[in-house]
Amino acid sequence: MTSVLLTGFEPFGGERVNPSWQAVSLLTGRRHDAVAVELPCVFSRSLVTLRDAIDEYRPELVICAGQAGGRAGVTPERVAINLIDARIPDNAGSRPVDVPVIPGGPNAYFTTLPVKACVAGIEAAGLPASVSHTAGTYVCNQVFYGLMHLLDNDFPGVRGGFVHVPYTPEQAARTTAPSLAVHRAAEALGIIVDTALAVTEDLSTPAGTLH
């Protein structure tokens, strides 16, 4: 059985790369206990692909990653909301507005990752990180909410959550946005994996919020 399933997204919004997929691919290439799956940035397909991956690999831990251009550090997400409100169309041209991820589902789900402990571990390694309390309302939040709904209803005992990573330096070169090298994002994700596998009770200290 694969211990850890990591996912990243295909490029979207006119970008040629997605650092979330680059980072999880790099990380799983270094670990024997993890596998990476690329998710489509398409509302109608993302959760189908995610569920198929969980069914296939039967992991004990699922960490989905996405790109958050403009953020300066790696941000484990704390809460997913039952809302899609797309600022731009997805890669299939769909742009749903004000619709639920799961009709009739709970308003929100909290991650089952120890996000404060993860941030502490990343910062101890000299990398930028903070806890985020919003995953937005685009495909990243859809996947985060859908993941937690799947785990809560169909895969009891499996833990999971979502992490955003910044632009790569190459992406940020066209903007004034901060960036993080892919190998550093992969290092931070590795710390999150190790922390989540080892820690079940999160730290009780206050956590700062990026957004």
C-alpha positions, 0 to 999 in steps of 0.5 A, a space after each residue: 500500500 502506498 502511504 502517501 498520495 500527493 497531487 498537483 495541478 496541470 498549468 492553468 490561466 495561461 501559465 506554461 508550468 504549475 509549481 504544485 505539480 513540479 514540486 510533488 513530482 520532484 518529491 515523490 521521485 525521492 521517496 519510496 512511500 509516496 506517489 504523485 498524480 496530476 489533477 486537471 484544472 477542470 471543475 468537472 474532472 478534478 474530483 473524479 481523477 482524485 477519487 480514482 487515485 485514492 481508490 487505486 493507491 489506498 494511501 493513509 495520507 493525501 496531500 493535494 497541492 496547488 499554485 497560489 501566485 502572490 503568496 510568499 511562502 508555502 501555506 497549508 490550508 486550514 478550511 475548505 468551503 462548499 463554494 465554487 465562484 470562479 474568477 477565470 474559466 477552467 481549462 475546459 472553459 467552464 466558469 461556475 459562479 456561486 455553486 456548491 462543490 457538493 450540493 447538500 454538503 456541509 458548509 465547510 470542512 477542516 483539514 486533518 493535517 497538523 497545519 501549525 506543526 507543519 508550518 513550524 517544521 518548515 520555518 525551522 528549515 529556513 523556508 517561508 510558511 504560514 497557515 492559511 484560512 482560505 483556499 479561495 473559491 477556484 479549483 484548488 478549494 473545490 479539490 480541498 473540499 471534495 477531498 475532505 468530503 471523500 475522506 469523511 464519507 468513503 475513506 474513514 481513517 485516511 487523513 488529508 489536506 491541501 497546501 498552496 505553493 508560490 510561483 516559481 522564480 521564472 513565473 514571478 519574473 514577469 510580475 512583482 510577485 514573490 516566488 520560491 524555487 521548486 526544489 525548496 517547495 518540494 522540501 517544504 512539502 516533504 516536511 509536511 508529509 513527514 510531520 503529518 505522518 508523525 503528528 496527529 495532535 496539532 500545536 496549540 499555539 496561535 498561528 498567523 494567517 497569510 490571507 
